[in-house]
């Protein structure tokens, strides 16, 4: 009874932690819903949602000179969070009230971040709109994150899951992953977000990974994955990451790209760059400007259903590539020179004191000047690591002590002999420590790592259960093209059937990937213990 009560409490807690459901989409007609409008006179492009002819919801605008606005509108009024990009590629990200900026961050054309505050009297594009306060902030590091992903397969054009040939299994389509490969590059988000038109930031996308939002949702005009990847490939991207829009979405269907014409008489897609699909709850792992790794498991991995390729998009912890601004660098350099100037003044005062004492009493320099570079005659030796590490530049304490009881020449000879013996003894100790450390590493770590069996992978809880008897084809499988079929849109978000109570729990996909195929060699992954189990035996976790 206690276990049942605990399970019920855990289930209620998981239900409470679920994100809110996705709001229903707006209706679609000539003045409401998602639209892309171009003004032929001003060459202004609008991409977003309308309500009775005015912007309402998430919208994007691009003007002729190259400035852009990506923000939320409330019945035609700019309200809430937004992003305004100037023609010189500097930008403001922050809050808007009644169409005017209030507070946020200003990034100059070099990417240096400033905390900005506005009086809220003028719009950003109006003359005289200047921040009342702006303070430079240090660059923020990128946080480590991993987003589970499913590779997108290529299929011939024209074959739909609702076709009779696909339903009865007379036509078998083998998944084509010839375009899938591991890539590494910096990531940028597509503008506009749905990539249903040629990308506005094509110059930024070139040579990088691009993240594209799925949608827009029905009843808006369907935008297939093929069209999104075509625009990204035309912009020069090296990889595409499709991001789901449903906070409760799961991997329920196999996403696919349809080769061939995008529409009758339109451009032809020949997918050559890798593409994957990630869930909405992992969207925060995709950080703009950071270095990301798009990695896929080997084909036939036991944690993936038949015909699927799984992987993840990883952003390692890293520092921002943006440096300091010129003004900030000049201020730090001035601070450095001021510190050096104060040190020189102290050295001058000590030197004068030394001369005064020598004139009265005679003798060597006082103890305070023994380590000063000004006295030794080597200016700025403290900035040179080679000079700093040279023991010959440092005075010998042994010679100074022996000179009190013997001649200066004899003291130097004895000190040199002692220094050589100490150096030889130090080398012997370091060599012994290195030998013992290497033997311990070989005996205790490397042998244990080599003899350790590979970890048993398991399928993630939100992936369909793999079947050893299933054929890895798409003839009778449910696939997702990102658009609707026969008037009914398949969003590709399906809830898996509940796990039977007697079946063991399934581990996370990241644990399986991280311990098996990501760190192990292909030979150790191709034949794990789970692939040799009996057809009807339970999966081991």
Secondary structure per residue as TSV (DSSP state, phi and psi in degrees):
chain	resnum	aa	ss	phi	psi
A	1	X	-	360.0	-39.4
A	2	X	H	-63.7	-40.0
A	3	X	H	-64.9	-41.2
A	4	X	H	-63.7	-42.5
A	5	X	H	-63.8	-38.5
A	6	X	H	-66.0	-41.7
A	7	X	H	-63.3	-41.5
A	8	X	H	-63.9	-39.8
A	9	X	H	-65.0	-39.4
A	10	X	H	-64.1	-40.7
A	11	X	H	-64.4	-41.0
A	12	X	H	-65.9	-37.3
A	13	X	H	-66.1	-39.7
A	14	X	H	-65.4	-37.9
A	15	X	H	-65.9	-37.0
A	16	X	H	-69.2	-30.3
A	17	X	H	-81.7	-7.6
A	18	X	S	-64.5	141.9
A	19	X	-	-69.0	160.2
A	20	X	-	-63.6	148.6
A	21	X	-	-67.1	159.2
A	22	X	-	-69.8	134.6
A	23	X	-	-66.4	147.8
A	24	X	-	-64.4	145.5
A	25	X	-	-71.0	155.9
A	26	X	-	-73.0	159.7
A	27	X	-	-66.4	164.1
A	28	X	-	-123.0	118.1
A	29	X	S	-150.9	-162.7
A	30	X	S	-68.7	-23.5
A	31	X	S	-121.7	-0.7
A	32	X	S	-136.0	148.0
A	33	X	E	104.6	-163.9
A	34	X	E	-86.6	132.1
A	35	X	E	-144.2	152.7
A	36	X	E	-121.5	115.7
A	37	X	E	-124.7	137.0
A	38	X	E	-122.9	127.9
A	39	X	-	-85.9	116.0
A	40	X	T	-67.4	-25.6
A	41	X	T	-81.0	-51.6
A	42	X	T	-90.6	-7.8
A	43	X	-	58.5	30.6
A	44	X	-	-85.9	133.2
A	45	X	E	-111.4	129.9
A	46	X	E	-114.7	133.1
A	47	X	E	-138.5	110.6
A	48	X	E	169.0	-159.6
A	49	X	E	-105.4	140.8
A	50	X	E	-118.2	154.0
A	51	X	E	-137.6	108.2
A	52	X	T	55.6	40.7
A	53	X	T	89.4	-2.9
A	54	X	E	-120.2	152.3
A	55	X	E	-61.4	134.7
A	56	X	E	-152.9	112.8
A	57	X	E	110.1	-156.5
A	58	X	E	-80.3	123.4
A	59	X	E	-137.3	158.7
A	60	X	E	-136.0	138.8
A	61	X	E	-132.7	147.5
A	62	X	E	-137.5	126.0
A	63	X	-	-95.2	171.0
A	64	X	T	-62.8	-40.5
A	65	X	T	-73.8	-5.7
A	66	X	S	108.4	-5.1
A	67	X	-	-74.4	150.8
A	68	X	E	-134.9	154.6
A	69	X	E	-135.1	125.4
A	70	X	E	-128.6	105.8
A	71	X	E	-157.2	176.4
A	72	X	E	-99.9	139.6
A	73	X	E	-119.4	148.2
A	74	X	E	-123.9	97.5
A	75	X	T	52.0	49.3
A	76	X	T	89.2	-3.5
A	77	X	E	-110.9	130.4
A	78	X	E	-69.1	116.3
A	79	X	E	-146.8	134.8
A	80	X	E	98.9	-154.0
A	81	X	E	-80.8	142.8
A	82	X	E	-157.0	173.3
A	83	X	E	-139.6	119.9
A	84	X	E	-115.2	125.2
A	85	X	E	-109.0	121.7
A	86	X	-	-78.0	169.3
A	87	X	T	-66.2	-28.1
A	88	X	T	-86.3	12.5
A	89	X	S	75.1	4.1
A	90	X	-	-75.7	161.0
A	91	X	E	-153.4	161.0
A	92	X	E	-123.1	130.6
A	93	X	E	-125.1	118.3
A	94	X	E	178.0	-155.2
A	95	X	E	-98.3	144.8
A	96	X	E	-122.8	144.0
A	97	X	E	-137.5	120.5
A	98	X	T	56.3	37.8
A	99	X	T	83.0	2.8
A	100	X	E	-123.5	144.8
A	101	X	E	-73.3	147.2
A	102	X	E	-118.3	-55.1
A	103	X	E	-154.9	155.7
A	104	X	E	163.6	-147.0
A	105	X	E	-128.2	137.7
A	106	X	E	-111.0	127.7
A	107	X	E	-113.2	122.3
A	108	X	-	-75.9	-178.7
A	109	X	T	-65.2	-19.1
A	110	X	T	-92.1	-1.6
A	111	X	-	89.4	5.0
A	112	X	-	-73.5	133.4
A	113	X	E	-97.3	134.1
A	114	X	E	-128.7	139.3
A	115	X	E	-82.8	119.7
A	116	X	E	-117.4	146.8
A	117	X	E	-132.7	129.1
A	118	X	-	-114.3	158.4
A	119	X	-	-84.1	-9.3
A	120	X	S	73.1	26.4
A	121	X	S	-101.5	-26.5
A	122	X	S	-129.9	156.7
A	123	X	-	-79.1	159.6
A	124	X	T	-61.6	-33.3
A	125	X	T	-88.7	1.6
A	126	X	S	-88.6	146.1
A	127	X	T	-62.8	140.9
A	128	X	T	86.6	5.7
A	129	X	-	-83.9	99.7
A	130	X	-	-125.1	145.6
A	131	X	-	-68.2	142.0
A	132	X	S	-77.9	-20.8
A	133	X	E	-151.7	140.6
A	134	X	E	-148.0	122.6
A	135	X	E	-127.4	126.8
A	136	X	E	-70.0	139.4
A	137	X	-	-117.2	149.8
A	138	X	-	-65.6	151.1
A	139	X	-	-63.4	139.6
A	140	X	-	-88.4	133.4
A	141	X	-	-72.5	156.9
A	142	X	B	-82.2	135.2
A	143	X	-	-86.0	148.3
A	144	X	-	-72.5	137.9
A	145	X	E	-162.1	151.0
A	146	X	E	-131.4	132.7
A	147	X	E	-115.9	118.8
A	148	X	E	-65.3	143.1
A	149	X	E	-141.5	162.1
A	150	X	E	-127.6	128.4
A	151	X	E	-68.7	147.0
A	152	X	-	-96.0	126.9
A	153	X	E	-89.8	157.3
A	154	X	E	-98.4	139.3
A	155	X	E	-135.8	153.4
A	156	X	-	-63.9	151.9
A	157	X	T	-71.2	144.5
A	158	X	T	98.6	-19.5
A	159	X	-	-90.7	115.2
A	160	X	-	-109.4	153.0
A	161	X	T	-62.8	-23.2
A	162	X	T	-87.3	-4.5
A	163	X	S	-66.6	145.6
A	164	X	H	-59.0	-36.8
A	165	X	H	-63.3	-34.5
A	166	X	H	-79.8	-29.5
A	167	X	H	-72.8	-44.6
A	168	X	T	-84.7	-3.6
A	169	X	T	80.1	11.4
A	170	X	S	-71.6	-23.8
A	171	X	S	-115.2	118.7
A	172	X	-	-105.8	123.0
A	173	X	-	-110.5	116.4
A	174	X	B	-81.3	132.7
A	175	X	-	-58.6	134.6
A	176	X	B	-110.2	111.6
A	177	X	-	-116.0	31.4
A	178	X	T	-66.0	-21.2
A	179	X	T	-89.5	-6.3
A	180	X	-	-84.4	129.3
A	181	X	-	-159.4	161.1
A	182	X	-	-78.0	130.6
A	183	X	E	-133.7	155.8
A	184	X	E	-134.4	133.9
A	185	X	E	-177.5	170.2
A	186	X	E	-75.6	150.5
A	187	X	E	-112.5	139.6
A	188	X	E	-132.3	153.1
A	189	X	E	-91.2	140.5
A	190	X	-	-69.9	144.7
A	191	X	S	-130.2	121.4
A	192	X	S	-69.1	166.6
A	193	X	T	-67.1	-30.9
A	194	X	T	-87.2	-11.1
A	195	X	-	53.2	35.0
A	196	X	-	-82.8	-9.9
A	197	X	S	-129.1	167.0
A	198	X	-	-52.9	140.0
A	199	X	-	-66.9	137.7
A	200	X	T	-74.7	-29.5
A	201	X	T	-104.3	44.8
A	202	X	H	-62.3	-32.7
A	203	X	H	-67.6	-29.0
A	204	X	H	-81.7	-28.1
A	205	X	H	-76.1	-27.1
A	206	X	T	-57.7	123.5
A	207	X	T	78.1	16.1
A	208	X	S	-133.8	170.1
A	209	X	E	-81.2	142.7
A	210	X	E	-124.5	132.9
A	211	X	E	-101.1	129.8
A	212	X	E	-125.9	136.0
A	213	X	E	-82.2	137.8
A	214	X	-	-72.3	145.3
A	215	X	-	125.6	-168.4
A	216	X	-	-73.0	160.6
A	217	X	-	-79.3	156.5
A	218	X	T	-63.1	146.2
A	219	X	T	-88.9	17.4
A	220	X	S	-66.2	158.5
A	221	X	-	-56.5	134.3
A	222	X	-	-69.1	139.6
A	223	X	-	-123.4	109.3
A	224	X	-	-74.7	161.8
A	225	X	H	-60.8	-32.1
A	226	X	H	-63.0	-41.7
A	227	X	H	-68.0	-39.3
A	228	X	H	-62.4	-46.3
A	229	X	H	-68.0	-33.0
A	230	X	H	-61.9	-46.1
A	231	X	H	-66.6	-36.5
A	232	X	H	-68.7	-39.5
A	233	X	H	-68.5	-36.6
A	234	X	H	-66.2	-29.7
A	235	X	T	-79.4	-8.0
A	236	X	T	94.3	21.3
A	237	X	-	-70.6	152.9
A	238	X	S	-99.1	-7.2
A	239	X	E	-173.0	155.2
A	240	X	E	-126.5	134.6
A	241	X	E	-119.2	110.7
A	242	X	E	-86.8	128.9
A	243	X	E	-111.5	128.2
A	244	X	-	-70.5	158.7
A	245	X	-	-106.1	-13.0
A	246	X	-	-89.5	120.7
A	247	X	T	-62.0	-23.3
A	248	X	T	-102.7	17.0
A	249	X	-	-67.0	155.2
A	250	X	-	-138.9	164.3
A	251	X	-	-79.9	97.3
A	252	X	-	-114.0	-27.8
A	253	X	S	-131.3	161.4
A	254	X	E	-87.2	115.3
A	255	X	E	-72.7	143.3
A	256	X	E	-141.2	157.2
A	257	X	E	-110.6	133.2
A	258	X	E	-98.4	114.4
A	259	X	-	-69.9	155.4
A	260	X	E	105.7	-162.5
A	261	X	E	-64.4	140.0
A	262	X	S	-67.9	-32.7
A	263	X	S	-156.7	163.5
A	264	X	T	-55.9	121.0
A	265	X	T	81.0	4.4
A	266	X	S	-93.9	-175.2
A	267	X	-	-65.2	155.4
A	268	X	E	-102.3	132.9
A	269	X	E	-94.6	128.7
A	270	X	-	-127.5	92.5
A	271	X	-	-65.6	122.0
A	272	X	-	-124.0	-9.6
A	273	X	S	-112.2	149.6
A	274	X	E	-67.9	148.5
A	275	X	E	-142.7	143.1
A	276	X	E	-142.7	167.6
A	277	X	E	-123.3	130.1
A	278	X	E	-123.4	158.5
A	279	X	-	-83.6	162.6
A	280	X	G	-65.2	-34.1
A	281	X	G	-70.7	-10.8
A	282	X	G	-106.2	10.2
A	283	X	G	-65.9	-28.1
A	284	X	G	-68.7	-16.7
A	285	X	G	-73.1	-18.1
A	286	X	-	-91.0	101.9
A	287	X	-	-108.7	122.1
A	288	X	T	-64.2	131.1
A	289	X	T	91.5	-15.4
A	290	X	S	-84.1	158.0
A	291	X	E	-80.3	124.8
A	292	X	E	-123.1	152.7
A	293	X	E	-116.4	122.4
A	294	X	E	-100.0	108.6
A	295	X	E	-122.2	141.0
A	296	X	E	-125.4	146.9
A	297	X	-	-72.8	156.5
A	298	X	-	-62.5	154.8
A	299	X	T	-60.1	144.0
A	300	X	T	75.9	21.3
A	301	X	-	-63.8	134.5
A	302	X	T	-64.7	-19.0
A	303	X	T	-80.8	-7.4
A	304	X	S	-107.7	145.1
A	305	X	-	-62.9	160.1
A	306	X	T	-59.1	131.5
A	307	X	T	86.8	0.9
A	308	X	-	-104.8	153.1
A	309	X	-	-123.5	122.7
A	310	X	E	-111.1	163.7
A	311	X	E	-177.8	-155.3
A	312	X	E	-158.2	160.8
A	313	X	E	-111.2	118.4
A	314	X	E	-116.1	136.5
A	315	X	E	-115.5	105.7
A	316	X	-	-72.7	157.5
A	317	X	-	-65.7	130.9
A	318	X	B	-155.8	158.4
A	319	X	-	-84.0	156.2
A	320	X	-	-68.9	142.9
A	321	X	S	-77.8	-8.5
A	322	X	-	-81.1	128.0
A	323	X	-	-92.4	-161.6
A	324	X	-	-82.1	154.4
A	325	X	-	-73.5	166.0
A	326	X	H	-63.1	-40.0
A	327	X	H	-65.6	-41.3
A	328	X	H	-66.5	-41.0
A	329	X	H	-64.6	-39.5
A	330	X	H	-64.6	-38.2
A	331	X	H	-65.7	-41.7
A	332	X	H	-66.0	-38.0
A	333	X	H	-66.7	-39.3
A	334	X	H	-64.1	-38.6
A	335	X	H	-63.1	-38.7
A	336	X	H	-64.7	-45.9
A	337	X	H	-67.9	-32.7
A	338	X	H	-65.2	-40.1
A	339	X	H	-63.9	-40.1
A	340	X	H	-66.6	-35.8
A	341	X	H	-65.0	-41.7
A	342	X	H	-64.7	-37.4
A	343	X	H	-66.8	-38.8
A	344	X	H	-63.8	-38.1
A	345	X	H	-64.2	-39.7
A	346	X	H	-64.9	-39.5
A	347	X	H	-64.8	-39.3
A	348	X	H	-63.4	-41.7
A	349	X	H	-64.0	-42.3
A	350	X	H	-66.5	-35.7
A	351	X	H	-66.3	-40.5
A	352	X	H	-64.1	-39.1
A	353	X	H	-64.4	-37.0
A	354	X	H	-64.0	-44.8
A	355	X	H	-63.5	-37.8
A	356	X	H	-65.9	-43.3
A	357	X	H	-66.3	-38.2
A	358	X	H	-68.0	-35.3
A	359	X	H	-67.6	-31.4
A	360	X	H	-88.5	-50.9
A	361	X	T	-107.2	-24.9
A	362	X	-	78.6	176.8
A	363	X	-	107.0	-175.5
A	364	X	S	-80.3	-175.7
A	365	X	-	-69.1	149.9
A	366	X	-	-64.2	164.0
A	367	X	G	-63.1	-29.2
A	368	X	G	-64.7	-25.3
A	369	X	G	-98.0	5.1
A	370	X	T	-64.6	-32.6
A	371	X	T	-105.2	9.7
A	372	X	-	-83.2	132.7
A	373	X	H	-71.0	-24.0
A	374	X	H	-66.3	-37.2
A	375	X	H	-71.8	-40.9
A	376	X	H	-71.2	-16.7
A	377	X	T	90.9	-0.3
A	378	X	-	-103.7	96.4
A	379	X	T	-75.5	137.1
A	380	X	T	62.2	26.5
A	381	X	G	-66.8	-22.6
A	382	X	G	-69.6	-17.5
A	383	X	G	-89.1	-8.1
A	384	X	-	-105.2	111.6
A	385	X	H	-65.3	-29.1
A	386	X	H	-68.5	-41.4
A	387	X	H	-68.3	-36.5
A	388	X	H	-67.8	-33.8
A	389	X	T	-89.4	-3.0
A	390	X	-	-80.1	114.5
A	391	X	G	-68.8	-22.5
A	392	X	G	-67.3	-20.5
A	393	X	G	-82.7	-11.1
A	394	X	S	-95.1	140.9
A	395	X	-	-67.1	146.1
A	396	X	-	-88.2	118.1
A	397	X	H	-68.9	-35.2
A	398	X	H	-65.6	-44.2
A	399	X	H	-63.7	-36.5
A	400	X	H	-66.7	-36.5
A	401	X	H	-72.8	-41.4
A	402	X	H	-71.0	-25.6
A	403	X	T	-65.8	-15.3
A	404	X	T	-76.0	-23.2
A	405	X	T	-115.9	-7.7
A	406	X	S	-145.5	-175.7
A	407	X	-	-72.6	161.5
A	408	X	H	-65.4	-41.2
A	409	X	H	-64.9	-43.6
A	410	X	H	-66.6	-36.9
A	411	X	H	-63.3	-39.8
A	412	X	H	-66.9	-38.4
A	413	X	H	-64.2	-45.9
A	414	X	H	-64.1	-40.4
A	415	X	H	-64.3	-40.3
A	416	X	H	-64.9	-40.4
A	417	X	H	-64.2	-42.0
A	418	X	H	-65.7	-38.7
A	419	X	H	-64.3	-40.1
A	420	X	H	-64.6	-42.4
A	421	X	H	-64.6	-39.8
A	422	X	H	-65.2	-40.1
A	423	X	H	-64.5	-40.9
A	424	X	H	-64.0	-43.7
A	425	X	H	-63.9	-38.6
A	426	X	H	-63.6	-40.3
A	427	X	H	-63.7	-40.3
A	428	X	H	-64.3	-41.3
A	429	X	H	-65.7	-44.0
A	430	X	H	-64.0	-39.5
A	431	X	H	-64.8	-40.3
A	432	X	H	-64.8	-41.7
A	433	X	H	-63.5	-41.7
A	434	X	H	-63.9	-39.2
A	435	X	H	-66.1	-45.3
A	436	X	H	-65.3	-38.5
A	437	X	H	-65.9	-42.2
A	438	X	H	-65.1	-42.3
A	439	X	H	-64.8	-39.8
A	440	X	H	-64.5	-41.1
A	441	X	I	-62.5	-42.2
A	442	X	I	-67.7	-41.2
A	443	X	I	-78.2	-39.2
A	444	X	I	-98.4	-30.9
A	445	X	I	-104.5	-55.7
A	446	X	I	-66.4	-42.7
A	447	X	H	-66.6	-39.8
A	448	X	H	-65.5	-37.2
A	449	X	H	-68.5	-39.6
A	450	X	H	-69.6	-33.2
A	451	X	H	-87.0	-9.2
A	452	X	S	-71.6	132.7
A	453	X	-	-71.6	151.9
A	454	X	-	-64.3	147.0
A	455	X	-	-67.6	148.7
A	456	X	-	-80.6	113.1
A	457	X	-	-75.2	157.5
A	458	X	-	-144.1	152.5
A	459	X	-	-75.4	143.5
A	460	X	-	-66.7	156.6
A	461	X	T	-67.3	-24.5
A	462	X	T	-99.2	11.8
A	463	X	S	-103.4	148.8
A	464	X	-	-60.5	145.8
A	465	X	-	-69.2	129.3
A	466	X	-	-71.7	149.5
A	467	X	-	-123.8	130.4
A	468	X	T	-72.5	-18.4
A	469	X	T	-97.1	-5.8
A	470	X	S	-76.9	150.1
A	471	X	-	-93.2	127.4
A	472	X	S	-73.5	69.1
A	473	X	B	-126.7	171.0
A	474	X	S	-110.9	7.7
A	475	X	S	-60.3	-48.2
A	476	X	S	-110.2	9.8
A	477	X	S	-87.2	157.6
A	478	X	-	-87.3	122.4
A	479	X	E	-120.4	165.9
A	480	X	E	-129.9	121.3
A	481	X	-	-103.2	-5.0
A	482	X	S	86.5	7.9
A	483	X	S	-140.2	-175.2
A	484	X	E	-99.0	158.0
A	485	X	E	-127.6	131.8
A	486	X	T	51.4	41.6
A	487	X	T	80.1	-2.3
A	488	X	E	-123.7	118.9
A	489	X	E	-77.9	131.0
A	490	X	-	-101.8	106.7
A	491	X	-	-75.1	-9.5
A	492	X	S	74.0	20.1
A	493	X	-	-119.7	96.7
A	494	X	-	-122.3	140.2
A	495	X	-	-84.2	129.1
A	496	X	-	-69.3	153.1
A	497	X	-	-62.8	149.3
A	498	X	-	-62.9	146.2
A	499	X	-	-72.3	133.0
A	500	X	-	-58.8	147.8
A	501	X	T	-63.2	-30.7
A	502	X	T	-83.6	-6.8
A	503	X	S	-82.7	143.9
A	504	X	-	-69.5	155.1
A	505	X	-	-66.5	154.4
A	506	X	-	-101.1	141.2
A	507	X	-	-81.7	170.1
A	508	X	-	-72.2	149.8
A	509	X	H	-66.5	-32.1
A	510	X	H	-65.0	-38.1
A	511	X	H	-63.0	-39.7
A	512	X	H	-67.1	-45.2
A	513	X	I	-67.1	-43.1
A	514	X	I	-67.6	-31.1
A	515	X	I	-96.8	-11.0
A	516	X	I	-116.4	-74.1
A	517	X	I	-88.8	-20.0
A	518	X	T	-78.8	-37.0
A	519	X	T	-102.3	-21.6
A	520	X	S	-91.8	164.2
A	521	X	-	-77.8	160.0
A	522	X	H	-58.8	-31.6
A	523	X	H	-66.9	-33.1
A	524	X	H	-79.0	-15.6
A	525	X	H	-93.3	-28.2
A	526	X	H	-68.3	-22.2
A	527	X	T	-135.3	62.4
A	528	X	-	-73.0	170.7
A	529	X	G	-65.5	-28.9
A	530	X	G	-69.4	-26.9
A	531	X	G	-75.6	-13.4
A	532	X	G	-103.9	9.1
A	533	X	S	-76.1	165.7
A	534	X	-	-67.9	152.8
A	535	X	T	-57.6	-36.0
A	536	X	T	-103.2	8.9
A	537	X	S	-79.1	147.9
A	538	X	-	-68.4	150.2
A	539	X	-	-72.7	133.3
A	540	X	-	-88.6	137.1
A	541	X	-	-107.6	360.0
